[in-house]
Amino acid sequence: MKLYAVSDGPPSLAVRMTLKALEIQYQLINVDFCALEHRTDEYAKMNPQKEIPVLDDDGFFLSESIAIMQYLCDKYAPDSSLYPQDANLRAVINQRLCFNMGFYYAPISSHSMAPIFFDYERTPMTLRKVQNALEVFETYLQRLGTKYAAGDNVTIADFALVSATLCLEAIHFDLTQYPLVARWYATFKEEFPQLWEIANSGMQEISAFEENPPDLSEMEHPFHPTRKAKA
């Protein structure tokens, strides 16, 4: 098994945490994002979307981090509490995964990652969208009343949501206005230090890029617009 991943990419980190939690042996292949290794024709044979990550399970190629995490659990640990078979429990996990993909990570990425790597700026509007996402997550945690995002046990939904939230920590975003989110995030770090070690490695890279943005001025590519120099 091989995982084509980027070292600081939240979707890649979520999949790596799943592999670690399931104790699946695999080869980690780093994809150089800045060198556009994911935009090559060779990479497109594995994933026509040319996005990261991609799983190669003995010639079976699968992209999209949610699909990869679900596949790993279904095939290699069907009885795991990370993605239980119970329809109601699984429905909540799936909802949280969809929530992260479409409502939570998207504005967080636009506010935290895009200004580092692309020609985007942090504005009051991007901040408000992040705040809105956090408010909704806070509400989900309050209504469910459990330790983790989809229940009292950690699930693959938490891996995705943690990987998104670490982007905020990387840019020193204050979570104190969202006490349930902050507690959930701290609990994960405390209870799963080996998994957090994976997530933290990516967070530290993003934090370093925040302080010293990469020079992408020579990257002339429609999917990678020239980023503006910070003042």
Secondary structure, DSSP 8 states (H G I E B T S, - for coil): -EEEE-TT-HHHHHHHHHHHHTT---EEEE--TTTTGGGSHHHHHH-TT--S-EEEETTEEEESHHHHHHHHHHHH-TT-TTS-S-HHHHHHHHHHHHHIIIIIHHHHHHHHTHHHHSS----HHHHHHHHHHHHHHHHHHHHH-SSBTTBSS--HHHHHHHHHHHHHHHTT---TT-HHHHHHHHHHHHH-HHHHHHHHHHHHHHHHHHHS----TT--BTTB-------
